[in-house]
């Protein structure tokens, strides 16, 4: 297709996708240099006015979070065009790379998409074509619902629902369409939600029971898929998945065309399911390359939640070190009786002769408590073991002072640092203690940073 310049502002660059309605091009806004999506209607489809209907829908729901921004629409060189916000990270592309998503990602996507559907339904709009290709994320992981080409306004101007109809032609994508769509019924709000949970089930498992049907004629495939959806037991469909999904699905199956779904309860059930699975809903996803190392500790249930014990242990060590300095200031004469420390080389040699059991017993890692729960777990999504950082850390041991220098109730425990030096238990000279204290304080501060 030749390059188009639209409204003397937007220029087409390359094709992104195409469908029966026309094609979608990537373009550039010459005023600000931003990338845009340009939807171009096929000339042979002009009589359907599909883009005109989509513009009407988009204008109606423009202020909803999760709906792409509409920049321009009109005619250019005999083509009907729409220019809108460009979003490049769609769930379909991510699924092709990862095959399936973690439970955490599915919970987060489900909650955001239910919220989007609730808002567009309030504006009298049904999407009617939920599928991974129409679900996208921006750089901040905000979820978007796109492509309103076959969407419909289901409420009349007087606020009354359009009348229910049967014997309606099938509409949507058979893999994710609701049972009502297969039966030829007029679609309502509950059908958007039912389709959504088929999509989320597909994202979680990587397949659906009605895929890859063999020995079925193409003209019978849609009906056969509908029969499987209607007859399969929810417990079988959502096997090995939190029970909250079954509750939501059972609830949606009981709704009628005119029913208004209880979106808030659906969201609460999803949040409850995440809580029961010990999932932290932090808007991070396993495919997000900008996650820091801490947030990459993912098992099949999502990101591990941090524990407070390591921080408390550091606070206790800091308090003990301070008490040690105070004790030294109060009793300087005690240190004149101490012997000189062994040098660094001797310390390392002696430490290597110690039994590994004693050494492991003295090891302490600030993230050890967190990793301890997941070392043996394998991520289904990544197909590789979670890194065992507990074993990779080197240590330095700070041994206790002589009993005569201890305050009652103060216990000095072995503390581990990221350093190769190890100091064995011994007596220290008074004239060496100040430099040792300063060294330990510096190592502790560097480690804490």
Protein Blocks (a to p, Z undefined) as FASTA:
>chain_A
ZZddehhlaccfbdfbdcfklccdddddfknopacddddddfklmmnommmmmmmmmmmm
mmpghiacdfbgcdeehiacddddddfbdfklmmmmnopacfklmmmmmmmmmmmmmmmm
mnopafklacfklgccdfkopacdehjllgccfbdfkopacdddehiacedjfklmcfkl
mnopacdfklmmmmmmmmmmmmmnopafkgoiehiafklmmmmmmmmmmmpcfklmmgoi
afklmmmmmmmmmpcfklccdfklmmmmmmmmmmmnopacehpafklmkbcfklmmccfk
bccdddfklmmmmmmmmmmmmmmmmmmmmmmmlmmmpccdddfklmmmmmmmpcfklmmm
mpccfklmmmmmmmmpccfklopacddfklmpccdddddddfklpcehiacdddddddfb
dcddddddfklmmmmmmmmmmmmmmmmZZ
